[in-house]
Amino acid sequence: FSPDIYNFTDKNTRISGPKTFRAIKYELGERLRYSLPLEDEINNLANRTDKSTPTDIDFVEDINREKSVSIFNGASSYIDIRNKPEEWLEEISISAWIKPDEVDGSFSLIGKGEAFSAKIYFGRLQFTTTGIKDHTTSKRVIKKGEWTHVAFVYVPKQKLYLYVNGSLVEEIAASDIRQTDHALLIGTNLWGQYYSGLMSDL
């Protein structure tokens, strides 16, 4: 909003009526840190100075997504993204299209050091703040072999909002988060919880 703050002092008490604020819509790119279409390339389009290093990543044309998507083999496939300087982790939103080959186990979609890992956990969505809390949906929401859009919206010490195909499926009280200088890993995490399946538009 503009102005984003307004102080009422003795100098402006003669203002009559309500104070008017103007709403300004932010574009997605205003705070977008990573943008990976995962379509024939693995570069971070939101910040091309990041170094993206893929390991055992392949691509395939997908009829449902109507484009090329990335394949993660569940054993050695991942993408390492390093950036300098490291950002301070506060509010985090993560979204992606996924089509998992397996859902019974723990499979990391994206992880950053010991700070967090966003995962599939026995068909549920899970956002782990390492050593602090596993935030997990109460029901299974992810199916094997089906394209699903998932989103994690994490506000430290407040709420974690979990979305499936655009619908809010659960709100969970959120823990604090650790800071880290580790790289961002896509398709795994520090504990080798490799994702198996297809992924697009992270």
C-alpha positions in Angstrom: 0.0 0.0 0.0 1.1 3.6 -0.5 1.9 5.1 1.8 2.9 1.9 3.6 2.9 3.7 7.0 1.3 6.8 8.3 2.0 8.5 11.7 -0.7 10.6 13.3 1.0 13.5 15.1 -0.1 16.8 16.5 0.9 18.4 13.2 -1.7 16.5 11.2 -4.6 16.2 13.6 -6.6 18.7 11.6 -7.0 16.1 8.8 -10.7 15.4 8.6 -12.3 12.1 7.4 -10.5 8.8 6.7 -7.0 8.6 5.4 -6.8 7.1 1.9 -4.2 4.4 1.0 -3.6 3.2 -2.5 -3.2 -0.5 -3.2 -0.4 -1.4 -5.6 -0.3 -5.0 -7.0 3.1 -6.7 -6.8 4.1 -8.9 -9.7 5.2 -12.4 -9.0 8.7 -11.6 -10.0 9.1 -8.9 -7.3 10.3 -11.6 -4.8 10.8 -14.5 -7.1 14.2 -16.1 -6.2 14.1 -19.3 -8.3 12.3 -20.1 -11.5 13.0 -23.5 -13.2 10.7 -24.5 -16.0 12.7 -27.8 -16.1 12.0 -27.9 -19.8 15.1 -28.9 -21.7 17.3 -26.9 -19.4 17.9 -26.5 -15.7 19.0 -22.8 -15.4 17.4 -20.5 -12.8 15.6 -18.0 -15.0 15.0 -15.7 -12.0 18.7 -15.3 -11.4 21.1 -16.4 -14.1 24.2 -15.8 -12.0 23.3 -18.9 -9.9 25.4 -21.9 -10.8 23.0 -24.8 -11.7 24.6 -28.3 -11.8 22.5 -31.2 -12.9 23.3 -34.9 -12.1 21.5 -37.6 -14.1 18.7 -35.4 -15.2 16.9 -36.4 -18.4 13.9 -34.8 -20.2 10.9 -36.3 -22.0 8.0 -34.9 -23.9 4.8 -35.1 -21.8 1.3 -35.2 -23.4 -0.5 -33.9 -20.4 1.9 -31.0 -19.8 2.2 -30.4 -23.6 5.9 -29.8 -23.3 9.2 -31.3 -22.2 9.6 -32.1 -18.5 12.4 -33.4 -16.3 12.9 -37.0 -15.2 14.3 -37.8 -11.7 15.4 -41.5 -11.4 15.0 -41.8 -7.6 18.5 -42.9 -7.1 21.0 -40.3 -8.3 19.1 -37.5 -10.1 19.2 -34.0 -8.6 20.0 -30.4 -9.4 22.5 -28.4 -7.3 22.0 -24.6 -7.3 24.5 -22.4 -5.7 24.3 -18.6 -5.2 26.2 -15.8 -3.5 25.5 -14.1 -1.3 23.1 -16.4 0.4 19.6 -15.0 1.1 18.1 -14.8 4.6 15.3 -17.3 4.8 12.0 -15.9 6.0 8.7 -16.4 4.3 8.9 -19.1 1.6 6.6 -20.2 -1.2 7.4 -23.3 -3.2 5.3 -24.6 -6.1 5.7 -27.3 -8.7 4.0 -29.8 -11.0 4.9 -33.3 -10.0 4.1 -36.8 -11.3 5.7 -39.2 -8.8 6.6 -42.8 -9.5 6.5 -43.6 -5.8 4.7 -42.1 -2.9 5.2 -44.6 -0.1 8.3 -43.4 1.5 10.1 -40.0 2.0 10.9 -38.2 -1.3 12.4 -34.7 -1.3 11.2 -32.3 -4.0 13.5 -29.5 -2.8 15.8 -29.0 0.1 18.2 -26.4 1.4 20.8 -27.7 3.8 19.6 -28.1 7.3 17.0 -25.3 6.9 14.2 -27.1 5.1 13.0 -29.9 2.9 9.7 -30.0 1.0 8.7 -33.6 0.5 6.2 -36.3 -0.3 5.9 -38.5 2.8 3.8 -41.7 2.4 1.3 -39.8 0.1 1.2 -36.8 2.3 2.9 -33.4 1.8 5.6 -32.6 4.4 7.7 -29.5 5.1 10.5 -30.3 7.4 12.4 -27.7 9.3 15.4 -29.9 10.2 15.7 -30.8 13.9 12.7 -28.6 14.7 9.4 -29.9 13.2 7.9 -32.2 10.5 4.9 -30.3 9.2 2.8 -33.1 7.6 -0.8 -33.2 6.1 -3.1 -35.4 8.1 -4.3 -37.2 5.0 -2.8 -38.7 1.8 -3.1 -36.1 -0.9 -0.6 -37.2 -3.6 -1.2 -40.2 -5.9 1.4 -42.2 -7.7 1.5 -41.6 -11.5 -0.8 -38.5 -11.6 0.2 -35.0 -12.4 -0.5 -32.8 -9.4 0.3 -29.2 -8.6 1.6 -28.7 -5.1 2.4 -25.6 -3.2 4.0 -24.9 0.2 3.5 -21.5 1.8 5.6 -21.2 5.0 5.5 -18.3 7.4 8.0 -18.9 10.2 6.5 -19.1 13.7 3.0 -18.6 12.2 1.5 -20.9 9.6 2.3 -23.4 6.9 -0.3 -23.5 4.1 -0.4 -26.6 1.9 -2.1 -26.6 -1.5 -3.0 -29.3 -3.9 -4.2 -28.4 -7.4 -4.9 -24.9 -6.3 -7.0 -25.8 -3.2 -5.9 -25.3 0.4 -5.7 -28.8 1.9 -4.3 -28.0 5.3 -3.0 -25.2 7.6 -0.4 -26.2 10.2 1.2 -24.1 13.0 4.7 -23.3 11.7 8.0 -23.7 13.5 11.0 -21.4 13.3 13.6 -22.1 10.6 17.4 -22.5 10.7 19.6 -20.4 8.4 22.1 -22.1 6.1 24.8 -21.5 3.5 24.2 -24.8 1.8 23.1 -25.1 -1.8 19.6 -25.6 -2.9 19.0 -29.2 -4.0 16.1 -30.2 -6.3 15.1 -33.8 -6.3 16.8 -34.7 -3.1 18.1 -33.3 0.2 21.1 -33.7 2.5 19.8 -37.2 3.6 19.5 -38.6 0.1 15.7 -38.8 0.0 15.7 -38.9 -3.8 12.5 -38.1 -5.7 11.4 -40.5 -8.4 9.2 -39.2 -11.2 8.5 -36.2 -13.4 8.7 -32.6 -12.4 7.9 -29.3 -14.2 7.7 -25.5 -13.5 9.3 -25.3 -10.1 
